[in-house]
């Protein structure tokens, strides 16, 4: 059963070593209040630390003082896996200084690997990425000298066909931005530009016995229509209500 919490309370659900999946498309649909609360907690407690962050598209907002930039810069994160680093202004500089591991995988392949975890599978096959840099026979997905994890992308053959096999660390925390939560915790995305990987992320986290944290603009009394409830309340652990941003 979900609980309504403020952002600082919800972030206490995150433990050292967790793998956080952020549902965002660069600057769109970022759970900004959750990022800020995580930064506050890390500054005060030096925890949570040794985090891995996964995002199929990326989660920068072209501002090195907002979103995840602060706690990444301070050292809370050991590993980043996403398809876009360009909007993370300070983070991309630190990547090139070998401050933490960073891996660049194709957006759709990350989404499929998340969906695979949601279905209880370890990874997903794709022909996307064959013979370009992400292929381990070439450079592999690591984008600095310390990014040598060879478990994320493997070249395999199935029935005589070549594939890349994409596998993510087990996702244990979901950080999601939605529009509204009803009395049963069902989450709608009515005012959002997209819902992205939201449902798959939550399913994967629950399959891995983790915690789902959702930031919403408001609570509503009217039950959500099933077709509008992108995330069913049975998957939600914490709901944080925050004023919508401009």
C-alpha positions as CSV (number, residue, x, y, z in Angstrom):
1,X,0.0,0.0,0.0
2,X,1.3,3.4,-1.0
3,X,2.0,6.2,1.5
4,X,1.9,9.9,0.9
5,X,5.2,11.5,2.0
6,X,7.1,14.7,1.4
7,X,10.2,14.4,-0.8
8,X,12.7,14.2,2.1
9,X,10.8,11.3,3.6
10,X,10.5,9.4,0.3
11,X,14.2,9.7,-0.4
12,X,14.9,7.7,2.8
13,X,13.6,4.7,1.0
14,X,16.8,4.8,-1.1
15,X,19.7,2.8,0.3
16,X,23.4,2.8,-0.4
17,X,24.2,0.8,-3.5
18,X,20.7,1.1,-5.0
19,X,20.2,1.2,-8.8
20,X,17.8,4.1,-9.6
21,X,15.9,4.3,-12.8
22,X,14.7,7.8,-13.7
23,X,11.7,8.0,-16.1
24,X,12.5,11.1,-18.1
25,X,13.3,12.3,-21.6
26,X,16.2,14.6,-21.0
27,X,14.5,17.7,-19.5
28,X,11.0,16.4,-19.9
29,X,9.1,14.7,-17.0
30,X,11.9,14.9,-14.5
31,X,11.0,14.3,-10.8
32,X,12.8,17.5,-9.8
33,X,11.7,17.5,-6.2
34,X,13.0,14.0,-5.7
35,X,16.4,14.9,-7.2
36,X,16.7,18.0,-5.0
37,X,15.7,15.9,-1.9
38,X,18.3,13.3,-2.7
39,X,20.9,16.0,-3.0
40,X,19.9,17.5,0.4
41,X,20.1,14.1,2.1
42,X,23.5,13.3,0.6
43,X,24.9,16.7,1.7
44,X,23.7,16.1,5.3
45,X,24.3,12.3,5.7
46,X,26.7,11.3,2.9
47,X,24.1,8.8,2.0
48,X,22.7,7.3,-0.1
49,X,26.0,6.6,-1.9
50,X,27.5,4.1,-4.4
51,X,24.4,4.6,-6.6
52,X,23.8,3.5,-10.1
53,X,21.5,5.6,-12.3
54,X,19.7,4.3,-15.4
55,X,17.7,6.4,-17.8
56,X,16.7,5.4,-21.3
57,X,17.0,8.9,-22.7
58,X,18.9,10.9,-20.1
59,X,17.9,13.3,-17.3
60,X,19.8,16.6,-17.7
61,X,18.1,20.0,-17.9
62,X,21.0,22.1,-19.3
63,X,21.6,23.5,-15.8
64,X,24.5,22.2,-13.6
65,X,22.8,23.5,-10.4
66,X,19.6,21.5,-10.8
67,X,18.3,18.0,-11.0
68,X,20.8,15.2,-10.4
69,X,23.9,17.4,-11.2
70,X,24.6,18.3,-7.5
71,X,24.6,14.8,-6.0
72,X,26.5,13.4,-8.9
73,X,29.1,16.1,-8.6
74,X,29.4,15.5,-4.8
75,X,30.1,11.8,-5.3
76,X,26.9,9.9,-4.6
77,X,26.9,8.1,-7.9
78,X,29.3,5.4,-9.0
79,X,27.8,4.5,-12.4
80,X,25.6,6.2,-15.0
81,X,23.9,4.3,-17.9
82,X,21.9,6.4,-20.4
83,X,21.7,7.3,-24.0
84,X,22.2,11.1,-23.7
85,X,24.7,13.0,-21.7
86,X,24.7,16.3,-23.6
87,X,22.2,18.1,-21.3
88,X,24.1,17.2,-18.1
89,X,26.4,20.2,-18.0
90,X,28.8,19.4,-15.2
91,X,28.3,15.6,-15.3
92,X,29.6,15.2,-18.8
93,X,32.8,17.0,-17.8
94,X,33.3,14.8,-14.8
95,X,32.8,11.7,-17.0
96,X,35.7,12.7,-19.1
97,X,37.8,13.2,-15.9
98,X,37.1,9.5,-15.0
99,X,35.3,10.5,-11.8
100,X,32.8,7.6,-12.2
101,X,31.7,5.0,-14.6
102,X,29.5,6.1,-17.5
103,X,28.0,4.0,-20.3
104,X,26.3,5.2,-23.5
105,X,23.7,2.6,-24.8
106,X,21.0,3.1,-27.5
107,X,17.8,4.5,-26.0
108,X,15.5,1.8,-27.3
109,X,17.8,-0.9,-26.2
110,X,17.8,0.4,-22.6
111,X,14.0,0.5,-22.8
112,X,13.8,-3.1,-23.9
113,X,16.3,-4.2,-21.2
114,X,14.0,-2.5,-18.6
115,X,11.0,-4.3,-20.0
116,X,12.9,-7.5,-19.9
117,X,13.5,-7.1,-16.2
118,X,9.8,-6.3,-15.8
119,X,9.0,-9.7,-17.3
120,X,11.5,-11.6,-15.2
121,X,14.2,-11.9,-17.9
122,X,17.8,-10.8,-17.4
123,X,18.2,-8.9,-20.7
124,X,17.1,-8.2,-24.3
125,X,18.4,-9.1,-27.8
126,X,18.7,-6.5,-30.5
127,X,20.4,-5.9,-33.8
128,X,20.7,-2.2,-32.9
129,X,24.3,-1.3,-32.2
130,X,25.9,-4.1,-34.3
131,X,29.2,-2.9,-35.8
132,X,29.1,0.6,-34.2
133,X,31.0,1.8,-31.1
134,X,28.7,0.1,-28.5
135,X,29.5,-3.4,-30.0
136,X,32.0,-4.9,-27.6
137,X,34.0,-6.2,-30.7
138,X,34.7,-2.5,-31.3
139,X,34.9,-0.1,-28.4
140,X,32.0,-1.2,-26.1
141,X,29.6,1.2,-24.3
142,X,32.0,2.7,-21.8
143,X,32.9,6.4,-22.5
144,X,35.8,6.8,-20.2
145,X,38.9,4.8,-19.1
146,X,37.3,3.3,-16.0
147,X,34.1,2.2,-17.6
148,X,35.1,-1.4,-18.3
149,X,31.9,-3.3,-17.2
150,X,31.6,-6.0,-20.0
151,X,28.2,-7.3,-18.7
152,X,26.1,-4.6,-20.2
153,X,26.5,-5.5,-23.9
154,X,27.5,-8.8,-25.3
155,X,27.8,-10.1,-28.9
156,X,25.8,-13.3,-29.3
157,X,24.6,-15.6,-32.1
158,X,21.1,-17.2,-32.1
159,X,20.1,-19.6,-34.9
160,X,22.9,-18.2,-37.1
161,X,21.9,-14.6,-36.6
162,X,24.1,-12.0,-34.9
163,X,22.6,-9.9,-32.0
164,X,23.8,-7.7,-29.2
165,X,22.5,-8.7,-25.8
166,X,21.7,-5.8,-23.5
167,X,21.6,-6.4,-19.8
168,X,21.2,-3.8,-17.0
169,X,22.0,-4.0,-13.3
170,X,18.9,-5.0,-11.3
171,X,16.8,-1.8,-10.9
172,X,15.7,-1.3,-7.3
173,X,14.4,2.2,-7.2
174,X,12.0,4.0,-9.6
175,X,11.9,7.8,-9.6
176,X,8.8,8.9,-11.7
177,X,7.0,12.1,-12.4
178,X,3.3,11.9,-13.1
179,X,0.3,14.3,-13.1
180,X,-2.1,13.0,-10.4
181,X,-2.7,10.2,-7.9
182,X,-6.2,9.0,-7.0
183,X,-7.3,7.5,-3.7
184,X,-6.0,4.1,-4.6
185,X,-2.6,5.4,-5.7
186,X,-3.2,5.0,-9.4
187,X,-1.0,7.5,-11.4
188,X,-2.2,9.4,-14.4
189,X,0.0,11.4,-16.9
190,X,-2.7,13.7,-18.2
191,X,-0.6,16.8,-18.2
192,X,2.6,15.1,-19.2
193,X,4.2,15.2,-22.7
194,X,4.8,11.4,-22.4
195,X,4.8,8.5,-20.1
196,X,7.9,6.9,-21.4
197,X,9.1,3.8,-19.6
198,X,7.1,4.5,-16.5
199,X,5.1,1.3,-16.3
200,X,8.0,-1.0,-17.2
201,X,10.3,0.7,-14.7
202,X,7.8,0.2,-11.9
203,X,7.2,-3.4,-12.9
204,X,10.9,-4.1,-13.0
205,X,11.5,-2.5,-9.6
206,X,8.7,-4.5,-8.0
207,X,10.0,-7.7,-9.7
208,X,13.4,-6.9,-8.0
209,X,11.7,-6.2,-4.6
210,X,12.5,-2.5,-4.7
211,X,10.7,0.7,-4.1
212,X,8.6,3.0,-6.4
213,X,8.6,6.7,-5.7
214,X,6.3,8.9,-7.7
215,X,6.1,12.7,-7.7
216,X,2.8,14.2,-8.8
217,X,1.3,17.6,-9.1
218,X,-1.9,16.8,-7.2
219,X,-4.1,14.3,-5.5
220,X,-7.7,13.7,-6.8
221,X,-10.8,12.2,-5.3
222,X,-12.3,10.9,-8.5
223,X,-11.0,7.3,-9.3
224,X,-8.9,7.1,-12.4
225,X,-10.4,5.4,-15.4
226,X,-8.4,2.2,-16.1
227,X,-7.3,3.4,-19.5
228,X,-5.8,6.6,-18.0
229,X,-4.0,5.0,-15.1
230,X,-0.5,4.5,-16.5
231,X,0.8,3.1,-13.2
232,X,-1.6,1.1,-11.1
233,X,-1.5,1.9,-7.4
234,X,-0.5,-1.6,-6.4
235,X,3.0,-0.9,-7.8
236,X,3.5,2.4,-5.9
237,X,5.3,2.7,-2.5
238,X,5.5,6.5,-2.0
239,X,3.7,9.5,-3.5
240,X,5.1,13.0,-3.2
241,X,2.9,15.9,-4.1
242,X,4.9,18.9,-5.4
243,X,3.9,22.2,-7.1
244,X,4.2,21.9,-10.9
245,X,7.1,23.8,-12.4
246,X,6.9,26.3,-15.2
